[in-house]
Amino acid sequence: MKTGRRILSVLMVSVSMLVMILTAFTAVPVKAKAATPITIVIDPGHGGVGDRNLGAQYNGFSEKELTLQLATALKAELEKYDNVTVLLTRTTDTILSLDSRAQYAKNVGADFVFSIHFNASNEHEFYGSEVWTSTFGNYYQKGTDFGRIVSGEWNKLGLYQKGVKTKIGSKGQDYYGIIRGCVERGVPCVIMEHAYLDHDYDVSLLRTSGFINKLAVSDATAIAKYFNLKSTATGADYTGFTYTHAKKPYGRLYQDETGPETCSIKVLAQDAASGNILVEMTTHDSQSPVIYFSYSYDGGRTFCTLQMWDRTKDTQSFNIKVPSGTNNPVVVCRSYNNYEKMSESTPVQVTGSFNY
């Protein structure tokens, strides 16, 4: 069941992302910062030996190597802009503690830390880009503002966007050490998870010639837009770029630990001669956007690869193609929010023999 309605999904996500991007960039003037010298710290994630220091290792890709490669290319792109000092927390394959990275940013007077990463999941089901930011006050606002901008840039490269998220640890602090350490030192920080190394959708993009350089340009463009930078060298000028500020939280923003509240399906039509079943699915999550769905025709024993859900809608229809020779298929669907939390529909049996 590895085939699905990917073309339909791509069309749906294109509409969804257009709405999200237009919403994020409603014209609200932001004071131009280009005339003020900016110090940016790029943090290539991982480095050194040992499993944790290697990062994700899949499909011939090494996260620790990709992060350094991308960070180096990003530094070169950002240095084309005026009034910008760009520094890396590491320039070689070496181990650095998260605390030492944050302290370095503090020591050099960083205005922002951008921690470069690539992703993987235990289930090997997920794909797309996401940004993690602090849950607290101005740090949340700055991270979310930037995250929305860079999501728009990544979307142009064909990467599916999972959004900007926060996560709280057991002690009520930011979960991720680099973010926590930077916030403790008064420096805004985001983790930029560019793509999954263990999923074919993202891997196919990563294997495209020059894709890391394209990511570097996208990241640099987003940073330049956020800081209203311009480049005398290239002519790029984002001093007039405007965007909508995220609202500052009054307290901690806890991560979503539950799946969508609603996940139900109806069979609208079936055609045994072609093997097609038309399904209508309704799903909703009041805390987080629903971003994936999958379906099964064998009662939930196997599911198709995760499809892109049009997050502008709670209800949509899609076609399931069942193999010839299937008798009385049982349809089950799942929906996932952007924290990868899942809900499953009640099974619906379709009576008939699908022979074609």
C-alpha positions as CSV (number, residue, x, y, z in Angstrom):
1,M,0.0,0.0,0.0
2,K,2.9,2.3,-0.7
3,T,1.0,4.2,-3.4
4,G,-1.5,6.9,-2.6
5,R,-3.0,10.1,-3.9
6,R,0.3,12.1,-3.8
7,I,-0.7,14.3,-6.7
8,L,-4.0,15.2,-4.9
9,S,-2.1,15.7,-1.7
10,V,0.4,18.1,-3.3
11,L,-2.4,20.2,-4.8
12,M,-4.1,20.4,-1.4
13,V,-0.9,21.4,0.4
14,S,-0.1,24.0,-2.2
15,V,-3.4,25.7,-1.4
16,S,-2.8,25.3,2.3
17,M,0.7,26.7,2.3
18,L,-0.4,29.7,0.2
19,V,-3.0,30.6,2.8
20,M,-0.5,30.1,5.6
21,I,2.1,32.3,3.9
22,L,-0.3,35.0,3.0
23,T,-1.6,35.1,6.6
24,A,2.0,35.2,8.0
25,F,3.0,38.1,5.9
26,T,0.1,40.5,6.4
27,A,1.7,43.9,6.1
28,V,2.5,45.1,9.6
29,P,5.5,47.5,9.6
30,V,8.5,46.3,11.5
31,K,11.3,48.7,12.2
32,A,14.1,48.3,9.8
33,K,17.2,46.9,11.5
34,A,19.6,46.8,8.5
35,A,21.5,49.9,9.6
36,T,22.4,48.3,12.9
37,P,25.3,45.9,12.9
38,I,24.0,42.3,13.5
39,T,25.9,39.4,15.0
40,I,24.6,36.0,13.9
41,V,25.8,32.7,15.3
42,I,25.2,29.6,13.2
43,D,25.3,26.4,15.2
44,P,26.0,23.2,13.1
45,G,24.3,20.6,15.2
46,H,26.1,17.5,16.6
47,G,29.8,16.8,15.7
48,G,32.4,14.3,16.9
49,V,32.2,10.6,17.7
50,G,29.6,8.6,19.6
51,D,26.0,7.9,18.6
52,R,24.5,11.1,20.0
53,N,27.2,13.3,18.4
54,L,26.7,11.8,15.0
55,G,23.0,12.8,14.7
56,A,20.7,11.0,12.3
57,Q,22.5,8.5,10.0
58,Y,20.3,7.2,7.2
59,N,20.4,6.6,3.4
60,G,24.1,7.5,3.2
61,F,23.6,10.8,4.9
62,S,25.3,11.9,8.2
63,E,23.6,14.6,10.1
64,K,26.8,16.0,11.7
65,E,28.3,16.3,8.2
66,L,25.3,17.9,6.6
67,T,24.9,20.4,9.4
68,L,28.4,21.6,9.0
69,Q,28.2,21.7,5.2
70,L,25.0,23.7,5.3
71,A,26.2,26.0,8.1
72,T,29.4,26.8,6.1
73,A,27.3,27.6,3.0
74,L,24.9,29.7,5.0
75,K,27.7,31.7,6.5
76,A,29.0,32.5,3.0
77,E,25.5,33.6,1.9
78,L,24.9,35.8,4.9
79,E,28.3,37.5,4.6
80,K,27.0,38.9,1.3
81,Y,24.8,41.2,3.3
82,D,25.8,44.6,4.8
83,N,26.4,45.1,8.5
84,V,26.5,41.4,9.4
85,T,29.0,39.4,11.4
86,V,28.5,35.7,11.0
87,L,30.2,33.2,13.3
88,L,30.0,29.4,13.6
89,T,30.0,27.4,16.9
90,R,32.2,24.8,15.2
91,T,34.1,24.6,12.0
92,T,35.4,21.1,12.3
93,D,34.1,17.6,13.3
94,T,34.4,18.1,17.0
95,I,32.3,17.6,20.1
96,L,30.7,20.7,21.7
97,S,28.3,20.7,24.6
98,L,25.1,22.5,24.2
99,D,26.0,24.8,27.1
100,S,29.3,25.7,25.5
101,R,27.5,26.6,22.3
102,A,25.1,28.9,24.1
103,Q,27.9,30.5,26.1
104,Y,29.9,31.1,22.9
105,A,26.9,33.0,21.5
106,K,26.7,35.0,24.7
107,N,30.4,35.8,24.6
108,V,30.3,37.2,21.1
109,G,27.2,39.2,21.7
110,A,25.0,37.2,19.3
111,D,21.7,38.8,18.3
112,F,20.3,35.4,17.3
113,V,21.4,31.7,17.3
114,F,20.3,29.5,14.4
115,S,20.9,25.8,15.2
116,I,21.2,23.7,12.0
117,H,19.8,20.2,12.1
118,F,18.3,17.4,10.0
119,N,15.6,15.0,11.2
120,A,14.6,11.4,11.6
121,S,11.8,9.6,13.5
122,N,11.6,6.2,15.2
123,E,8.7,5.3,13.0
124,H,10.4,6.5,9.8
125,E,7.0,7.7,8.7
126,F,7.3,11.5,8.8
127,Y,8.8,14.1,6.4
128,G,9.0,17.8,6.1
129,S,10.6,20.8,7.8
130,E,10.0,22.3,11.2
131,V,11.3,25.0,13.5
132,W,11.6,24.7,17.3
133,T,11.6,27.8,19.5
134,S,11.4,28.8,23.1
135,T,8.1,28.8,24.9
136,F,8.8,32.1,26.7
137,G,7.8,35.7,26.0
138,N,10.0,37.6,23.6
139,Y,12.0,34.5,22.8
140,Y,8.9,32.7,21.6
141,Q,7.8,35.8,19.6
142,K,11.2,36.2,17.8
143,G,11.5,32.5,17.1
144,T,8.0,32.2,15.8
145,D,8.3,35.3,13.6
146,F,11.5,33.9,12.1
147,G,10.0,30.4,11.8
148,R,7.1,31.6,9.8
149,I,9.4,33.4,7.4
150,V,11.8,30.5,6.8
151,S,8.9,28.1,6.4
152,G,7.8,30.2,3.4
153,E,11.3,30.0,1.9
154,W,11.5,26.2,2.5
155,N,8.1,25.7,1.0
156,K,9.4,27.2,-2.3
157,L,11.9,24.3,-2.4
158,G,9.2,21.7,-2.2
159,L,9.7,20.8,1.4
160,Y,6.5,20.1,3.4
161,Q,6.0,22.5,6.2
162,K,5.2,21.2,9.7
163,G,5.3,24.7,11.3
164,V,6.8,26.3,14.4
165,K,6.6,24.4,17.7
166,T,7.6,24.5,21.3
167,K,8.4,21.8,23.8
168,I,8.6,21.9,27.6
169,G,10.8,19.6,29.7
170,S,9.9,18.0,33.0
171,K,11.3,21.0,35.0
172,G,9.1,23.5,33.2
173,Q,11.9,24.9,31.1
174,D,12.5,24.7,27.3
175,Y,13.1,21.0,26.5
176,Y,15.9,21.5,23.9
177,G,19.3,22.3,25.5
178,I,20.5,24.8,23.0
179,I,17.3,26.8,23.2
180,R,17.3,26.6,27.0
181,G,20.9,27.6,27.3
182,C,20.6,30.6,24.9
183,V,17.4,31.8,26.7
184,E,19.2,31.6,30.1
185,R,21.8,33.9,28.6
186,G,19.4,36.3,26.9
187,V,19.9,35.2,23.3
188,P,17.1,34.2,21.0
189,C,17.5,30.8,19.4
190,V,15.7,28.4,17.1
191,I,16.4,24.9,16.0
192,M,15.9,24.5,12.2
193,E,15.0,20.9,11.2
194,H,15.4,21.1,7.5
195,A,14.4,17.6,6.3
196,Y,14.1,14.0,7.3
197,L,17.1,11.7,6.4
198,D,14.9,8.6,6.8
199,H,12.0,9.3,4.4
200,D,12.0,9.0,0.7
201,Y,10.1,12.2,0.1
202,D,12.8,14.4,1.7
203,V,15.7,12.2,0.6
204,S,14.7,12.6,-3.0
205,L,15.1,16.4,-2.6
206,L,18.3,16.1,-0.7
207,R,19.8,14.1,-3.5
208,T,19.0,16.8,-6.0
209,S,22.1,18.5,-7.3
210,G,22.9,21.6,-5.3
211,F,20.1,21.2,-2.8
212,I,22.2,22.0,0.2
213,N,23.2,25.3,-1.4
214,K,19.6,26.0,-2.2
215,L,18.8,25.5,1.5
216,A,21.6,27.9,2.4
217,V,20.2,30.5,0.2
218,S,16.7,30.0,1.6
219,D,18.0,30.2,5.2
220,A,20.0,33.3,4.4
221,T,17.0,35.0,2.7
222,A,14.8,34.3,5.7
223,I,17.4,35.7,8.1
224,A,17.8,38.7,5.9
225,K,14.1,39.3,5.8
226,Y,13.8,38.9,9.5
227,F,16.5,41.5,10.2
228,N,15.6,43.7,7.2
229,L,19.0,43.4,5.7
230,K,20.3,44.5,2.3
231,S,23.3,43.5,0.2
232,T,25.3,46.1,-1.7
233,A,27.1,43.2,-3.3
234,T,24.1,41.4,-4.8
235,G,21.4,44.1,-4.8
236,A,19.1,42.2,-2.5
237,D,17.2,44.6,-0.3
238,Y,14.8,43.4,2.4
239,T,14.7,46.7,4.4
240,G,11.1,47.1,3.4
241,F,10.0,43.6,4.3
242,T,7.1,43.4,6.7
243,Y,5.4,40.6,8.6
244,T,3.0,39.9,11.4
245,H,4.4,39.5,14.9
246,A,3.4,36.4,16.7
247,K,1.6,37.1,20.0
248,K,3.7,36.8,23.1
249,P,2.5,34.0,25.4
250,Y,1.4,34.9,28.9
251,G,2.7,31.6,30.3
252,R,4.3,28.3,29.1
253,L,3.1,26.9,25.8
254,Y,3.0,23.2,26.4
255,Q,3.4,20.7,23.6
256,D,0.3,18.9,22.3
257,E,0.3,15.4,23.8
258,T,-2.9,14.1,22.2
259,G,-4.2,13.3,18.8
260,P,-7.0,15.1,16.9
261,E,-10.3,15.1,18.8
262,T,-12.2,14.1,15.7
263,C,-11.3,11.5,13.1
264,S,-14.3,9.9,11.2
265,I,-14.9,8.6,7.7
266,K,-17.8,7.8,5.4
267,V,-17.7,5.8,2.2
268,L,-19.3,7.9,-0.5
269,A,-19.0,5.6,-3.5
270,Q,-17.3,2.4,-4.6
271,D,-16.5,0.9,-8.0
272,A,-15.6,-2.7,-7.9
273,A,-14.7,-2.7,-11.6
274,S,-11.9,-0.2,-11.2
275,G,-11.0,-0.9,-7.6
276,N,-11.8,2.6,-6.4
277,I,-13.4,3.6,-3.1
278,L,-14.3,7.3,-2.5
279,V,-13.9,8.2,1.2
280,E,-14.9,11.4,3.0
281,M,-12.8,12.1,6.1
282,T,-13.4,14.6,8.8
283,T,-10.7,15.4,11.4
284,H,-10.1,18.3,13.7
285,D,-7.6,19.2,16.4
286,S,-8.2,22.4,18.5
287,Q,-4.6,22.5,19.7
288,S,-2.5,21.9,16.7
289,P,-2.9,21.7,12.9
290,V,-3.7,18.3,11.3
291,I,-1.0,17.8,8.7
292,Y,-0.9,14.2,7.7
293,F,-3.4,11.4,7.0
294,S,-3.2,7.7,6.0
295,Y,-5.6,5.0,5.1
296,S,-6.0,1.2,5.2
297,Y,-8.3,-1.1,3.3
298,D,-7.5,-4.2,5.3
299,G,-8.9,-3.2,8.7
300,G,-5.8,-1.4,9.9
301,R,-3.2,-4.2,9.4
302,T,-1.3,-2.0,6.9
303,F,-1.5,1.7,6.1
304,C,-0.4,3.7,3.1
305,T,2.5,6.2,3.4
306,L,1.5,9.4,5.2
307,Q,-0.3,11.8,2.8
308,M,-0.5,15.6,3.1
309,W,-3.6,16.9,4.7
310,D,-5.1,20.3,3.5
311,R,-4.9,22.0,6.9
312,T,-7.4,24.7,5.7
313,K,-10.2,22.1,5.8
314,D,-11.7,19.8,8.4
315,T,-13.4,17.6,5.8
316,Q,-12.1,16.4,2.4
317,S,-12.5,13.4,0.1
318,F,-10.0,11.1,-1.4
319,N,-9.8,7.9,-3.4
320,I,-8.5,4.6,-2.2
321,K,-7.4,2.1,-4.8
322,V,-7.7,-1.5,-3.5
323,P,-5.9,-4.4,-5.2
324,S,-7.8,-6.7,-7.5
325,G,-9.1,-9.8,-5.7
326,T,-9.9,-7.9,-2.5
327,N,-13.2,-9.0,-0.9
328,N,-15.2,-6.9,1.5
329,P,-12.4,-4.4,2.3
330,V,-12.5,-2.6,5.6
331,V,-11.4,1.0,5.5
332,V,-9.7,2.7,8.4
333,C,-8.1,6.1,8.4
334,R,-5.7,8.0,10.6
335,S,-5.0,11.7,11.1
336,Y,-1.9,13.2,12.6
337,N,-1.2,16.7,14.0
338,N,2.1,18.5,13.7
339,Y,3.3,16.9,16.9
340,E,2.9,13.5,15.2
341,K,0.0,12.6,17.5
342,M,-2.5,10.3,15.9
343,S,-6.2,9.5,16.0
344,E,-7.8,6.6,14.2
345,S,-11.3,6.4,12.7
346,T,-13.9,3.6,13.4
347,P,-13.5,0.9,10.7
348,V,-16.1,0.9,7.8
349,Q,-16.7,-2.3,5.9
350,V,-17.3,-2.1,2.2
351,T,-19.3,-5.0,0.8
352,G,-18.3,-6.5,-2.5
353,S,-15.6,-8.2,-4.5
354,F,-13.1,-5.9,-6.2
355,N,-12.1,-7.9,-9.3
356,Y,-10.7,-5.9,-12.3
